[in-house]
Amino acid sequence: MAYVVDRKSLSLSERFYIPQILAGMKVTMRHLFSKTVTLQYPEQRPVIPPGYRGVPTLVKDPHGREKCVSCQLCEFVCPPKAIRITPGEVPADQPERAHVEKGPKAFDIDMLRCIYCGLCQEVCPEEAIFLQNQYSMTGYTRAEMVNDKARLYELGGTLPDQHFKWDKKKDAAEHGNAH
Amino acid sequence: MNKLIEIWLGLDPLLKAVIKGLCVIGVIFPIGGACSLVERKVSAWMQGRPGPNRAMPFWFAWVPILGPFLQRLGAFHLMADGLKMFFKEDPVPGHVNKFYFLLAPVVAMIPALTTICAVPFGGYVDGSGHVVPLMLANVDVGLLAVFAVSSLGVYALILAGWASNSKYPFLGGIRASAQLISYELSMTLAVIPVFLWINAPGMTGSLSLARAVEFQSQPGFLGGMWFIFIMPISAIVFLVSLFAETNRLPFDMAEGEADLVGGFHTEYGSMKWGLFFVAEYGHMMVGSAVFILLFLGGWNPLPWVPLADVAAWLHLADKPILLGLLSIVIFIGKVLAFIFLFMWVRWTVPRFRYDQVMKLGWQKLLPLAIGNLVFYVLAVAIRQLDLGTLAWAALAAGTIVAAWVALAFPKKPSTL
């Protein structure tokens, strides 16, 4: 329903305008002497809150083992098609992980395409890909802006993990009760 | 030292005038440039930012305390800005009228630097105990000369707007001219009472600004009183008009970025643009100097404390050079404080709408200035003809009635 907004007429001091300006000038003068609220960016970095969606990275489990099994779900879900995975087998020098069967041979995320949506992290069944707190990606060439596997692990590091899914699977298989 | 003075006194008067003029310009131009940095810093501080604090020649970082301090103060941004202005590519758009386009910044600079001629900026006490003003030309037309020349500054804006052959500068130029015409009236009317007060009828009158300061340095309660206390309304009207005349916010219609891109200087770049800005600061300086001379006692440090007294306390009366320097320092200090006021207001008050500017000028300030003038005409007449208490009472009653009539019947809720 239409209604009429009651416009208050100006008070005398408002009509004189000068007291209002002086009040404003008092405010700006107070700000003149108050502390600055800005950050001297390259020297001072902002505190990144937990849950921040920064650059997507690959993480290792607490034993330092690769978590990604190259299922390519992230590649399929990625809306801008920024992720390219070349699947491969688990390298022969990691016999204790042989039962995992697959691992990425190459894993590239093109940060010029990435939109930081976090769907890859959400879809990953292995909790191997995380959007972490790095917020500034720069490079001089397009090639530099593509994070390869080594770089992704370097950025990702190790995150705490309670599941150790493949260890449990291996245990179960050895005790004869594979689900 | 004495030899230097002798050489100086032996010089041709024309040469002396040129040297003095160059000295004054040599002070104004750098201050005008420095104001741009101060403006950036003040705005930053008021907005909770540190402001420009990066630029520094690399070797200056080795100077222990001074280096980082000057860097934080942004002192080198001043030079960086200046260098940028000088060495930037200087484009002249193809569609402009080249002659007038190049002429406009020059025309902007000329009045800004010329008006300082009639503005005294200090004084010293001569052998007979008189305060002699320091100025380039102590002419009797004084203030008239300042007004006449400084209002030429608007031609630069119109010229720039028109020669740019582009719509936004054109609108900016038109707005500038309309605004200047509107506020010049109130400004001049606001100043008349000061000179009515100074110049007794039947005597030789003077519009010299030095005379106004001299008048505010007299002994006694009324003699040492600055005009801002005697004529507050005049001072306010003059101040507001000054903001409008110098095209400062809240009156910078001519360059309102929000609606006119850059206003009259949209098509200008590099040093030509810089000249406009130095000219604007030059106008601000001369404007604030005039305000200080008329209403804030010129080079007298405090109300009721004239320079001559200070000279007597500090035993400087027989050292004209030191006293002159002291008075100049006081005066420039006041001018800088006033320029800070300009900036303070600029970063406080939002820009008026164009119709509000016109309304304020014609419907508010002009009647106020006229009423103020009438009041002081009567007051001066009563005072100088000794008409007695009854006349004063009548004047007071008349003023109250007039103020009540003006304020009690607002036509409609004002949007201003």
Interface residues (C-beta under 8 A of the other chain):
Chain A: R7 S9 L10 L12 R15 Y17 I18 I21 G24 M25 V27 T28 M29 H31 L32 F33 S34 K35 T36 V37 T38 Q40
Chain B: V42 W45 M46 Q47 G48 R49 P50 I236 W344 V345 W347 T348 V349 L407 P410 P413 S414 L416
